[in-house]
Amino acid sequence: MTVEPKESSTIYKGKVSDVIFYTEEFVADDLSAIITNLDLGKLDDEKEATVKAALLSANKELNGDKIKLTITKQTLYFWLETTTL
């Protein structure tokens, strides 16, 4: 790039050549490519800090400062079968 004064300039004279610059395009990572371990196992509680720590531990490349969690409760049902001999 070259920088030079406008023709009507009374402040600047001459010109500067070879001014360089670059632009950088940031492409965000898809979370589904980063969070590959979805099973966090049994946790002590459902507090955000507990869940987030487990998520980060299970997915080492995940940046915890750049995510937010929305925790929804799910009820799990277990069926026990009894048999008689």
Secondary structure as the mmCIF struct_conf table of DSSP 4:
data_model
#
loop_
_struct_conf.conf_type_id
_struct_conf.id
_struct_conf.beg_label_comp_id
_struct_conf.beg_label_asym_id
_struct_conf.beg_label_seq_id
_struct_conf.end_label_comp_id
_struct_conf.end_label_asym_id
_struct_conf.end_label_seq_id
STRN STRN1 VAL A 3 VAL A 3
TURN_TY1_P TURN_TY1_P1 GLU A 7 SER A 8
BEND BEND1 THR A 10 ILE A 11
BEND BEND2 GLY A 14 GLY A 14
STRN STRN2 VAL A 16 VAL A 16
HELX_LH_PP_P HELX_LH_PP_P1 ALA A 28 ASP A 30
HELX_RH_AL_P HELX_RH_AL_P1 LEU A 31 ILE A 34
BEND BEND3 ASP A 44 ASP A 44
HELX_RH_AL_P HELX_RH_AL_P2 GLU A 48 ALA A 58
TURN_TY1_P TURN_TY1_P2 LYS A 60 GLU A 61
HELX_RH_3T_P HELX_RH_3T_P1 GLY A 64 LYS A 66
#
